[in-house]
Amino acid sequence: MKEEILLLNKKIITSASPVILSYSPDEYWRDLWDDKGGNWRYEDGYLIGSEPDNKGGILLSRQYFEEDVMLSFTIASVLPATRDLNAIYCARWDEENNYLKKAYISGLNGWYEDKSGIERFPEDELRALTSLYRYTPGSEVRITTGAVQGHNFLIADDVLVQEVVDNRDPIIGGHVGFSPYSTMFRIKDIEIREIFWEERLQSYEPEF
């Protein structure tokens, strides 16, 4: 992970962002994670999640984070599955409906056309997508994602893929987790950090 994550008007200093959880999956994974939907198992150092139907499986942290955090992990699709390498953060659970109440979702190779991006759940509340980033199915990629007061970011192998600012009613804090949407993937080397950030003043110098 880079020492700094540079966003529009913000700078996250990773060296000053304390690690809350550093976790390598093991057979006791349910002590930390709650499988809310889909199929989940531990195998050879990985958490493997799958959901064959046209919906999202859900794995959430048992811990609820009051403040904004960022989630880093190494992930790969399990071939022949190729799509939707999705993370969830700032998540609330609806016990009555037994599904997400609200959350931010970021991911690679999703949204039906191999797009990458960030959305706010419930669907269609906020969404920013791109087809410029191309994930190679089956390969491992290191993702860092999260939000600072509604300023969302998605980083893949130290490349900023997407950022989007939710100013309307930003979700602050919540659970983090993962969501295979009609796919299968494997996860290892999970890290959760509190976010330490500073304002970053930006302006243009004349070019001509």
Beta strands, then each sheet from edge to edge (+ up, - down):
strand 1: 4-7
strand 2: 10-13
strand 3: 19-23
strand 4: 33-37
strand 5: 39-43
strand 6: 46-50
strand 7: 58-61
strand 8: 69-77
strand 9: 85-94
strand 10: 99-110
strand 11: 115-121
strand 12: 126-130
strand 13: 141-148
strand 14: 151-156
strand 15: 159-165
strand 16: 175-178
strand 17: 184-194
strand 18: 197-199
sheet 1: 1+ 2- 18+
sheet 2: 3+ 17- 6+ 5-
sheet 3: 3+ 17- 8+ 13- 14+ 15-
sheet 4: 4+ 7- 16+ 9- 10+ 11- 12+
end
